[in-house]
Amino acid sequence: MLISDEIAKMIEQMLGEADGQLELQRNELASKVGCVPSQINYVITSRFTPERGYIIESRRGGGGYIRITKVQVQRDRYLMHLFASIGEKTDEKTSAEYLKTLFDNDLMTSREYDIARALIGKIDSDEKRADGMRQIILAMMK
């Protein structure tokens, strides 16, 4: 298992024990895992993203921390969170992560997921793809 996988698994376990919100200091976690603090940053920025249903806050300095919050799956709140995190442009990979998150949280059936994934894959610009993702989410809110 890769070190980044171990770090992600450890953070997910800590999040589960902390009821979905966790404050950690990257230096402490790095010393527990036996890696450099930048490896912790990498895992957090690549695996605990808004597309995957997380909110990240950080405070720098001596008493600094990183707060990771798993957005609770209250359908409308969760959909609004995803809608707000899309932005003006989104690439195909990020759009696929949004759709996977919707599917993984039982907000989309496998058939809806397959259809949306196929449609998003056919869109030729990041601006149109972002608009398409927003339209999918708006349709789910009805």
N, C-alpha and C positions, 0 to 999 in steps of 0.2 A: 504494500500500500504506500502511496506517495505521501510525503510529509504534508502537502496541502490537503489531501483527503483526510488525514488524521486530525489536522487543525479544524477543518470544517465539521467533522463528526463530533469533535469535542465541543465546539461552539453550539452545535445543534442540540447536543445532550444538555449543556448548561442552560440553553434557552428553554428547553422542555421542563427542566427542574425549576426555572425561575418564572414559570407561567407566561412565557412569551416576550419578556423584556429583560435584558441583561446589560449590566455595565461592567466593562472589563478594562484593565490596563494592559496594553499590548506588551510592555516589558515583562510583566508578571507571567502572562500567558506564554510568551516566547521562552522564558526560562523554564517553565513547566514542560514545554514540548521539546526544548533543546534546539531552538532555531533562532534566527535573527528577527527582531521586531518587524522589519520590512516584509517578511514572509507572512506575518499576521495581517498586515495591511493588504497584501496581495489577495489573500483568501477572502477577507471581508469585502473588498471592492469587486471581486470577481464572482463570488458565490452568494453574497447576501445583498442582492440588488433590489431596487423597486420592482423590476420585472418579475422577480421571484417572490415578491410579497414582503419585503423587509424595508424598514426605515432605519437609516444610519445617521447618528448624530455624534459629533466628537467635540471634545474640548482639549485644547493643547495646554502644555505647561506641566509643572511639577505634580499637581493633583489632577492631571488630565485623565480623561477616560474616553472610551468608545461605547456608545449606547446602541445596542441592536434591538429593534423591536419587530417582532413578527406580527404583521397586520392580521388581526383576528378575522376569521371568515364570517363576517356579517355581510351578507350578499351585497346590499346596496353600498355600504361603506367601502367594501373591498373593491367593487367595480369603480367607484369614484376615485379611489386611490390609484388604481391602474390608469384610469382615464387621465387623471392629472399628471401622471408621470410620463406620458407618451412624448410630449414635446412636438415641435414642428416637423421633425424628420425622424424616421426610424428605419434601420436596415432590416434585412430579412431575418438575420440571426436573432436580433432583439425581438422582433415581432413573434418569432417562433417561441421565444422564452415567455412572452406574455401569454400566448395561447396555451402553452404547456402548463403555466401556472393556473390558468382558468380551468383546464382539464383536471389537473392534480387536486384542485380544491373542490371538485365536483360541481363546478359552476357551468360546465359545458360537457355534453355527452361526447363519446368517442366519435360519433358520426359528425356532430357539429365541429369538433376539433379537426377532423380530416378535411371537411369542406372548407373551413376557414383557412387552414394551413395551405391547401391547394390554391385558394383564391389569392392569399397574400403573396404566395410564391410567384404568381403571374404578374404582379404589379411591377412596373418598370422604373419607378422613382421613389426615393425615400419620403418625399413629401406626400405623394399619393398613398403610399403604404401607411404612413402615420394617420392620414385621414381615414383610410379603410379600417384601421384598428379602432379608431374612435367610433366609427359607425357601428362596428361589431359590438362594442361595449355599450353604446347607447341602445342598440336593439335589445341587448340582454337586460337592460333596466326596465323595459316595458312590461 
